[in-house]
Amino acid sequence: MRKAAQEAFVLEFVKSVRAKDPGIGGMKLWYMYRQAFDGNCPVGRDRFADIIGPPKGA
């Protein structure tokens, strides 16, 4: 359950940032996420990339 909640939180963060800047890249998003939620047990870089990346097999 915690994993699904983390994924949903990351996706909402990405959607909110990309609503303001649709062309922002994944690494910049990662740095912004990390800065905003550093002390709050954020997901790791690779996990973040897996969440926002294209679906497997695409």
PDB file with one MODEL, atoms N, CA, C and O in Angstrom:
MODEL        1
ATOM      1  N   MET A   1       0.817  -1.187   0.000  1.00  0.00           N
ATOM      2  CA  MET A   1       0.000   0.000   0.000  1.00  0.00           C
ATOM      3  C   MET A   1       0.866   1.259   0.000  1.00  0.00           C
ATOM      4  O   MET A   1       0.541   2.231  -0.681  1.00  0.00           O
ATOM      5  N   ARG A   2       1.952   1.249   0.747  1.00  0.00           N
ATOM      6  CA  ARG A   2       2.835   2.416   0.818  1.00  0.00           C
ATOM      7  C   ARG A   2       3.451   2.710  -0.545  1.00  0.00           C
ATOM      8  O   ARG A   2       3.600   3.870  -0.928  1.00  0.00           O
ATOM      9  N   LYS A   3       3.806   1.659  -1.272  1.00  0.00           N
ATOM     10  CA  LYS A   3       4.409   1.815  -2.594  1.00  0.00           C
ATOM     11  C   LYS A   3       3.446   2.519  -3.551  1.00  0.00           C
ATOM     12  O   LYS A   3       3.853   3.409  -4.296  1.00  0.00           O
ATOM     13  N   ALA A   4       2.189   2.129  -3.532  1.00  0.00           N
ATOM     14  CA  ALA A   4       1.175   2.754  -4.387  1.00  0.00           C
ATOM     15  C   ALA A   4       0.961   4.210  -3.998  1.00  0.00           C
ATOM     16  O   ALA A   4       0.772   5.061  -4.867  1.00  0.00           O
ATOM     17  N   ALA A   5       0.988   4.501  -2.719  1.00  0.00           N
ATOM     18  CA  ALA A   5       0.815   5.878  -2.257  1.00  0.00           C
ATOM     19  C   ALA A   5       1.989   6.746  -2.696  1.00  0.00           C
ATOM     20  O   ALA A   5       1.798   7.890  -3.108  1.00  0.00           O
ATOM     21  N   GLN A   6       3.197   6.208  -2.610  1.00  0.00           N
ATOM     22  CA  GLN A   6       4.372   6.949  -3.062  1.00  0.00           C
ATOM     23  C   GLN A   6       4.295   7.228  -4.562  1.00  0.00           C
ATOM     24  O   GLN A   6       4.611   8.333  -5.003  1.00  0.00           O
ATOM     25  N   GLU A   7       3.881   6.244  -5.339  1.00  0.00           N
ATOM     26  CA  GLU A   7       3.751   6.425  -6.782  1.00  0.00           C
ATOM     27  C   GLU A   7       2.729   7.509  -7.099  1.00  0.00           C
ATOM     28  O   GLU A   7       2.974   8.370  -7.944  1.00  0.00           O
ATOM     29  N   ALA A   8       1.601   7.469  -6.433  1.00  0.00           N
ATOM     30  CA  ALA A   8       0.553   8.464  -6.657  1.00  0.00           C
ATOM     31  C   ALA A   8       1.046   9.861  -6.287  1.00  0.00           C
ATOM     32  O   ALA A   8       0.745  10.833  -6.980  1.00  0.00           O
ATOM     33  N   PHE A   9       1.798   9.957  -5.203  1.00  0.00           N
ATOM     34  CA  PHE A   9       2.324  11.244  -4.762  1.00  0.00           C
ATOM     35  C   PHE A   9       3.309  11.799  -5.782  1.00  0.00           C
ATOM     36  O   PHE A   9       3.256  12.983  -6.115  1.00  0.00           O
ATOM     37  N   VAL A  10       4.205  10.955  -6.279  1.00  0.00           N
ATOM     38  CA  VAL A  10       5.172  11.378  -7.294  1.00  0.00           C
ATOM     39  C   VAL A  10       4.442  11.844  -8.549  1.00  0.00           C
ATOM     40  O   VAL A  10       4.784  12.885  -9.110  1.00  0.00           O
ATOM     41  N   LEU A  11       3.454  11.095  -8.989  1.00  0.00           N
ATOM     42  CA  LEU A  11       2.719  11.469 -10.201  1.00  0.00           C
ATOM     43  C   LEU A  11       1.989  12.795 -10.032  1.00  0.00           C
ATOM     44  O   LEU A  11       1.957  13.602 -10.962  1.00  0.00           O
ATOM     45  N   GLU A  12       1.412  13.030  -8.879  1.00  0.00           N
ATOM     46  CA  GLU A  12       0.740  14.308  -8.639  1.00  0.00           C
ATOM     47  C   GLU A  12       1.741  15.455  -8.635  1.00  0.00           C
ATOM     48  O   GLU A  12       1.451  16.532  -9.157  1.00  0.00           O
ATOM     49  N   PHE A  13       2.911  15.235  -8.054  1.00  0.00           N
ATOM     50  CA  PHE A  13       3.953  16.257  -8.055  1.00  0.00           C
ATOM     51  C   PHE A  13       4.374  16.576  -9.485  1.00  0.00           C
ATOM     52  O   PHE A  13       4.474  17.744  -9.861  1.00  0.00           O
ATOM     53  N   VAL A  14       4.621  15.539 -10.281  1.00  0.00           N
ATOM     54  CA  VAL A  14       5.046  15.724 -11.664  1.00  0.00           C
ATOM     55  C   VAL A  14       3.964  16.447 -12.466  1.00  0.00           C
ATOM     56  O   VAL A  14       4.271  17.357 -13.236  1.00  0.00           O
ATOM     57  N   LYS A  15       2.715  16.057 -12.294  1.00  0.00           N
ATOM     58  CA  LYS A  15       1.614  16.711 -13.008  1.00  0.00           C
ATOM     59  C   LYS A  15       1.528  18.186 -12.651  1.00  0.00           C
ATOM     60  O   LYS A  15       1.306  19.022 -13.527  1.00  0.00           O
ATOM     61  N   SER A  16       1.701  18.516 -11.380  1.00  0.00           N
ATOM     62  CA  SER A  16       1.595  19.913 -10.964  1.00  0.00           C
ATOM     63  C   SER A  16       2.730  20.756 -11.549  1.00  0.00           C
ATOM     64  O   SER A  16       2.509  21.901 -11.943  1.00  0.00           O
ATOM     65  N   VAL A  17       3.932  20.200 -11.607  1.00  0.00           N
ATOM     66  CA  VAL A  17       5.060  20.939 -12.172  1.00  0.00           C
ATOM     67  C   VAL A  17       4.916  21.049 -13.685  1.00  0.00           C
ATOM     68  O   VAL A  17       5.146  22.118 -14.251  1.00  0.00           O
ATOM     69  N   ARG A  18       4.540  19.968 -14.337  1.00  0.00           N
ATOM     70  CA  ARG A  18       4.418  19.992 -15.797  1.00  0.00           C
ATOM     71  C   ARG A  18       3.221  20.813 -16.273  1.00  0.00           C
ATOM     72  O   ARG A  18       3.171  21.191 -17.443  1.00  0.00           O
ATOM     73  N   ALA A  19       2.272  21.094 -15.410  1.00  0.00           N
ATOM     74  CA  ALA A  19       1.174  21.994 -15.781  1.00  0.00           C
ATOM     75  C   ALA A  19       1.718  23.404 -16.008  1.00  0.00           C
ATOM     76  O   ALA A  19       1.205  24.148 -16.843  1.00  0.00           O
ATOM     77  N   LYS A  20       2.758  23.762 -15.258  1.00  0.00           N
ATOM     78  CA  LYS A  20       3.376  25.080 -15.392  1.00  0.00           C
ATOM     79  C   LYS A  20       4.473  25.086 -16.444  1.00  0.00           C
ATOM     80  O   LYS A  20       4.675  26.095 -17.120  1.00  0.00           O
ATOM     81  N   ASP A  21       5.182  23.973 -16.591  1.00  0.00           N
ATOM     82  CA  ASP A  21       6.308  23.877 -17.525  1.00  0.00           C
ATOM     83  C   ASP A  21       6.274  22.505 -18.196  1.00  0.00           C
ATOM     84  O   ASP A  21       6.943  21.582 -17.732  1.00  0.00           O
ATOM     85  N   PRO A  22       5.504  22.354 -19.285  1.00  0.00           N
ATOM     86  CA  PRO A  22       5.300  21.037 -19.901  1.00  0.00           C
ATOM     87  C   PRO A  22       6.566  20.390 -20.481  1.00  0.00           C
ATOM     88  O   PRO A  22       6.605  19.173 -20.660  1.00  0.00           O
ATOM     89  N   GLY A  23       7.575  21.170 -20.768  1.00  0.00           N
ATOM     90  CA  GLY A  23       8.769  20.603 -21.392  1.00  0.00           C
ATOM     91  C   GLY A  23       9.873  20.218 -20.427  1.00  0.00           C
ATOM     92  O   GLY A  23      10.967  19.853 -20.856  1.00  0.00           O
ATOM     93  N   ILE A  24       9.610  20.293 -19.138  1.00  0.00           N
ATOM     94  CA  ILE A  24      10.659  20.015 -18.150  1.00  0.00           C
ATOM     95  C   ILE A  24      11.028  18.528 -18.177  1.00  0.00           C
ATOM     96  O   ILE A  24      10.165  17.663 -18.321  1.00  0.00           O
ATOM     97  N   GLY A  25      12.298  18.260 -18.040  1.00  0.00           N
ATOM     98  CA  GLY A  25      12.790  16.891 -18.129  1.00  0.00           C
ATOM     99  C   GLY A  25      12.765  16.144 -16.808  1.00  0.00           C
ATOM    100  O   GLY A  25      12.529  16.717 -15.745  1.00  0.00           O
ATOM    101  N   GLY A  26      13.015  14.855 -16.910  1.00  0.00           N
ATOM    102  CA  GLY A  26      12.952  13.978 -15.749  1.00  0.00           C
ATOM    103  C   GLY A  26      13.968  14.279 -14.672  1.00  0.00           C
ATOM    104  O   GLY A  26      13.636  14.242 -13.488  1.00  0.00           O
ATOM    105  N   MET A  27      15.209  14.579 -15.054  1.00  0.00           N
ATOM    106  CA  MET A  27      16.240  14.849 -14.045  1.00  0.00           C
ATOM    107  C   MET A  27      15.956  16.144 -13.302  1.00  0.00           C
ATOM    108  O   MET A  27      16.158  16.220 -12.090  1.00  0.00           O
ATOM    109  N   LYS A  28      15.493  17.159 -14.010  1.00  0.00           N
ATOM    110  CA  LYS A  28      15.149  18.416 -13.344  1.00  0.00           C
ATOM    111  C   LYS A  28      13.982  18.191 -12.379  1.00  0.00           C
ATOM    112  O   LYS A  28      13.966  18.731 -11.272  1.00  0.00           O
ATOM    113  N   LEU A  29      13.010  17.390 -12.812  1.00  0.00           N
ATOM    114  CA  LEU A  29      11.902  17.045 -11.924  1.00  0.00           C
ATOM    115  C   LEU A  29      12.406  16.337 -10.675  1.00  0.00           C
ATOM    116  O   LEU A  29      11.951  16.603  -9.563  1.00  0.00           O
ATOM    117  N   TRP A  30      13.355  15.429 -10.883  1.00  0.00           N
ATOM    118  CA  TRP A  30      13.918  14.684  -9.751  1.00  0.00           C
ATOM    119  C   TRP A  30      14.580  15.635  -8.764  1.00  0.00           C
ATOM    120  O   TRP A  30      14.376  15.501  -7.558  1.00  0.00           O
ATOM    121  N   TYR A  31      15.369  16.595  -9.248  1.00  0.00           N
ATOM    122  CA  TYR A  31      16.039  17.545  -8.356  1.00  0.00           C
ATOM    123  C   TYR A  31      15.022  18.410  -7.609  1.00  0.00           C
ATOM    124  O   TYR A  31      15.196  18.689  -6.423  1.00  0.00           O
ATOM    125  N   MET A  32      13.969  18.831  -8.297  1.00  0.00           N
ATOM    126  CA  MET A  32      12.925  19.636  -7.654  1.00  0.00           C
ATOM    127  C   MET A  32      12.197  18.816  -6.583  1.00  0.00           C
ATOM    128  O   MET A  32      11.937  19.309  -5.485  1.00  0.00           O
ATOM    129  N   TYR A  33      11.876  17.575  -6.910  1.00  0.00           N
ATOM    130  CA  TYR A  33      11.203  16.681  -5.962  1.00  0.00           C
ATOM    131  C   TYR A  33      12.079  16.461  -4.740  1.00  0.00           C
ATOM    132  O   TYR A  33      11.609  16.542  -3.605  1.00  0.00           O
ATOM    133  N   ARG A  34      13.332  16.188  -4.973  1.00  0.00           N
ATOM    134  CA  ARG A  34      14.270  15.919  -3.882  1.00  0.00           C
ATOM    135  C   ARG A  34      14.422  17.130  -2.974  1.00  0.00           C
ATOM    136  O   ARG A  34      14.472  17.001  -1.751  1.00  0.00           O
ATOM    137  N   GLN A  35      14.494  18.310  -3.586  1.00  0.00           N
ATOM    138  CA  GLN A  35      14.636  19.532  -2.802  1.00  0.00           C
ATOM    139  C   GLN A  35      13.375  19.801  -1.974  1.00  0.00           C
ATOM    140  O   GLN A  35      13.466  20.210  -0.816  1.00  0.00           O
ATOM    141  N   ALA A  36      12.223  19.574  -2.559  1.00  0.00           N
ATOM    142  CA  ALA A  36      10.969  19.861  -1.873  1.00  0.00           C
ATOM    143  C   ALA A  36      10.662  18.862  -0.748  1.00  0.00           C
ATOM    144  O   ALA A  36      10.066  19.238   0.261  1.00  0.00           O
ATOM    145  N   PHE A  37      11.061  17.599  -0.910  1.00  0.00           N
ATOM    146  CA  PHE A  37      10.659  16.557   0.032  1.00  0.00           C
ATOM    147  C   PHE A  37      11.843  15.779   0.607  1.00  0.00           C
ATOM    148  O   PHE A  37      11.726  14.585   0.881  1.00  0.00           O
ATOM    149  N   ASP A  38      12.961  16.439   0.785  1.00  0.00           N
ATOM    150  CA  ASP A  38      14.195  15.761   1.212  1.00  0.00           C
ATOM    151  C   ASP A  38      14.053  15.038   2.545  1.00  0.00           C
ATOM    152  O   ASP A  38      14.474  13.886   2.643  1.00  0.00           O
ATOM    153  N   GLY A  39      13.495  15.643   3.554  1.00  0.00           N
ATOM    154  CA  GLY A  39      13.423  15.022   4.870  1.00  0.00           C
ATOM    155  C   GLY A  39      12.201  14.149   5.062  1.00  0.00           C
ATOM    156  O   GLY A  39      11.983  13.637   6.160  1.00  0.00           O
ATOM    157  N   ASN A  40      11.396  13.962   4.023  1.00  0.00           N
ATOM    158  CA  ASN A  40      10.121  13.267   4.167  1.00  0.00           C
ATOM    159  C   ASN A  40      10.126  11.911   3.463  1.00  0.00           C
ATOM    160  O   ASN A  40       9.126  11.515   2.862  1.00  0.00           O
ATOM    161  N   CYS A  41      11.245  11.205   3.538  1.00  0.00           N
ATOM    162  CA  CYS A  41      11.382   9.862   2.973  1.00  0.00           C
ATOM    163  C   CYS A  41      10.987   9.804   1.490  1.00  0.00           C
ATOM    164  O   CYS A  41      10.087   9.050   1.120  1.00  0.00           O
ATOM    165  N   PRO A  42      11.656  10.596   0.640  1.00  0.00           N
ATOM    166  CA  PRO A  42      11.311  10.574  -0.787  1.00  0.00           C
ATOM    167  C   PRO A  42      11.758   9.270  -1.444  1.00  0.00           C
ATOM    168  O   PRO A  42      12.624   8.563  -0.929  1.00  0.00           O
ATOM    169  N   VAL A  43      11.151   8.968  -2.590  1.00  0.00           N
ATOM    170  CA  VAL A  43      11.581   7.790  -3.338  1.00  0.00           C
ATOM    171  C   VAL A  43      12.954   8.078  -3.940  1.00  0.00           C
ATOM    172  O   VAL A  43      13.336   9.238  -4.092  1.00  0.00           O
ATOM    173  N   GLY A  44      13.677   7.049  -4.273  1.00  0.00           N
ATOM    174  CA  GLY A  44      14.998   7.203  -4.856  1.00  0.00           C
ATOM    175  C   GLY A  44      14.950   7.613  -6.320  1.00  0.00           C
ATOM    176  O   GLY A  44      13.893   7.582  -6.952  1.00  0.00           O
ATOM    177  N   ARG A  45      16.100   7.996  -6.851  1.00  0.00           N
ATOM    178  CA  ARG A  45      16.186   8.483  -8.222  1.00  0.00           C
ATOM    179  C   ARG A  45      15.733   7.446  -9.240  1.00  0.00           C
ATOM    180  O   ARG A  45      14.961   7.769 -10.143  1.00  0.00           O
ATOM    181  N   ASP A  46      16.191   6.223  -9.115  1.00  0.00           N
ATOM    182  CA  ASP A  46      15.826   5.184 -10.080  1.00  0.00           C
ATOM    183  C   ASP A  46      14.338   4.850  -9.995  1.00  0.00           C
ATOM    184  O   ASP A  46      13.683   4.643 -11.017  1.00  0.00           O
ATOM    185  N   ARG A  47      13.819   4.799  -8.795  1.00  0.00           N
ATOM    186  CA  ARG A  47      12.386   4.540  -8.613  1.00  0.00           C
ATOM    187  C   ARG A  47      11.556   5.680  -9.197  1.00  0.00           C
ATOM    188  O   ARG A  47      10.533   5.446  -9.840  1.00  0.00           O
ATOM    189  N   PHE A  48      12.004   6.916  -8.969  1.00  0.00           N
ATOM    190  CA  PHE A  48      11.342   8.086  -9.527  1.00  0.00           C
ATOM    191  C   PHE A  48      11.308   7.987 -11.049  1.00  0.00           C
ATOM    192  O   PHE A  48      10.272   8.237 -11.665  1.00  0.00           O
ATOM    193  N   ALA A  49      12.431   7.626 -11.653  1.00  0.00           N
ATOM    194  CA  ALA A  49      12.506   7.495 -13.103  1.00  0.00           C
ATOM    195  C   ALA A  49      11.584   6.384 -13.604  1.00  0.00           C
ATOM    196  O   ALA A  49      10.957   6.530 -14.653  1.00  0.00           O
ATOM    197  N   ASP A  50      11.498   5.291 -12.877  1.00  0.00           N
ATOM    198  CA  ASP A  50      10.592   4.200 -13.254  1.00  0.00           C
ATOM    199  C   ASP A  50       9.127   4.641 -13.207  1.00  0.00           C
ATOM    200  O   ASP A  50       8.320   4.249 -14.051  1.00  0.00           O
ATOM    201  N   ILE A  51       8.801   5.457 -12.214  1.00  0.00           N
ATOM    202  CA  ILE A  51       7.418   5.912 -12.064  1.00  0.00           C
ATOM    203  C   ILE A  51       7.021   6.855 -13.196  1.00  0.00           C
ATOM    204  O   ILE A  51       5.932   6.719 -13.754  1.00  0.00           O
ATOM    205  N   ILE A  52       7.886   7.808 -13.545  1.00  0.00           N
ATOM    206  CA  ILE A  52       7.504   8.792 -14.552  1.00  0.00           C
ATOM    207  C   ILE A  52       7.882   8.386 -15.957  1.00  0.00           C
ATOM    208  O   ILE A  52       7.483   9.043 -16.918  1.00  0.00           O
ATOM    209  N   GLY A  53       8.641   7.316 -16.094  1.00  0.00           N
ATOM    210  CA  GLY A  53       9.071   6.875 -17.413  1.00  0.00           C
ATOM    211  C   GLY A  53       7.963   6.213 -18.215  1.00  0.00           C
ATOM    212  O   GLY A  53       6.856   6.007 -17.718  1.00  0.00           O
ATOM    213  N   PRO A  54       8.277   5.881 -19.467  1.00  0.00           N
ATOM    214  CA  PRO A  54       7.276   5.202 -20.301  1.00  0.00           C
ATOM    215  C   PRO A  54       6.960   3.813 -19.746  1.00  0.00           C
ATOM    216  O   PRO A  54       7.800   3.214 -19.074  1.00  0.00           O
ATOM    217  N   PRO A  55       5.761   3.295 -20.018  1.00  0.00           N
ATOM    218  CA  PRO A  55       5.402   1.954 -19.545  1.00  0.00           C
ATOM    219  C   PRO A  55       6.328   0.890 -20.128  1.00  0.00           C
ATOM    220  O   PRO A  55       6.847   1.035 -21.235  1.00  0.00           O
ATOM    221  N   LYS A  56       6.519  -0.154 -19.380  1.00  0.00           N
ATOM    222  CA  LYS A  56       7.354  -1.261 -19.854  1.00  0.00           C
ATOM    223  C   LYS A  56       6.808  -1.830 -21.145  1.00  0.00           C
ATOM    224  O   LYS A  56       5.602  -2.042 -21.275  1.00  0.00           O
ATOM    225  N   GLY A  57       7.683  -2.077 -22.094  1.00  0.00           N
ATOM    226  CA  GLY A  57       7.273  -2.645 -23.368  1.00  0.00           C
ATOM    227  C   GLY A  57       6.839  -1.615 -24.395  1.00  0.00           C
ATOM    228  O   GLY A  57       6.433  -1.970 -25.502  1.00  0.00           O
ATOM    229  N   ALA A  58       6.924  -0.345 -24.035  1.00  0.00           N
ATOM    230  CA  ALA A  58       6.492   0.702 -24.992  1.00  0.00           C
ATOM    231  C   ALA A  58       7.639   1.145 -25.868  1.00  0.00           C
ATOM    232  O   ALA A  58       7.463   2.012 -26.724  1.00  0.00           O
TER     233      ALA A  58
ENDMDL
END
